[in-house]
Structure formats: structure tokens, C-alpha cells
Amino acid sequence: MWFTNTLELYKLYDTFGKVVAEYRLSGSETYIFVEGLSSGVYFLAVSLDQDVFSPLKLAVQR
């Protein structure tokens, strides 16, 4: 499926629901940079236009 004129982005939330990172998706692969994050659990939400997909749990361990 090909989408045009869409807003594709991801948001990374901490366990308190605070947005700690927000980036636009580009290309077919996107890297999530966690250098500035403390160890802990985060939730990754990906949105495409008005659709938000189920968040994924992401654990950062230092």
C-alpha cells in the first residue's frame, strides 16, 4: 500500500505519559535514538495521518 500526503511520525512516551521524543518517519527504515534517555520503560506510538497504532513497549537499559 502506498500513501501520499500523509503525516507519519512516532512519539516516545515515558511511564508517566510525557512525550520524551517525537520524530517524523522518513523512508522505509527509521532508527530510534535513545542516547539521551535514562534506563527505563518507554512506549512507542506510531501514527499515520489520524490513525495511531497500538503502542509498543521499549526498554532502555544502560
N, C-alpha and C positions, 0 to 999 in steps of 0.2 A: 504494500500500500504506500502511496506517495502523497505527502502532504505539502501544500504550498501556502504561503502567507500565514504561517502558524507561529505562535509563541511557544517555544519549547524551553523549559527551564527546570532546574532542580533546586530544592531548598533542603538544607540540612538543619534539623531541629535538635536541641538538647532535650533532656528528660523533663525540663520544666515547660517545654513548648516554645522556647525562644529560638528564633531563627538565627543560626550562627554562621551560615553561609548561603549565598544564593548566586547561582551562575546560569548563564544561558548555555544550552546544549549546542554543540556545533559538530557537524559531520556525523559519521556513523559510530564513532567512538568518543567517549568523554571520560576524562580522568577526574577523580575526586581527590583534591589535595587536602591532606589532613595535618600538615605540618604545624599549623597554629592551634590545633585543638588539643585539649587535655585528654588524658586517658578517661574513658567512659563509654557510655552507650549513647548513640545518636540515632535519629530517624531520618531517612532519606525519602522525600516525596518528589515525584516527577510529575510534571504537568505538561499537557499538550492542549493548547487553547484553553477551553473551560474544563477539560477532563483532568482530574487528579487521580493518579493511580495509587493503589494501596502502598502505604509507606513500608520501606524495608528497614530492618534493624541493622545498624552498623556499629561494631565495637572497635574502639581505638585503644590500642594497648601500647604503652611505652616501656 
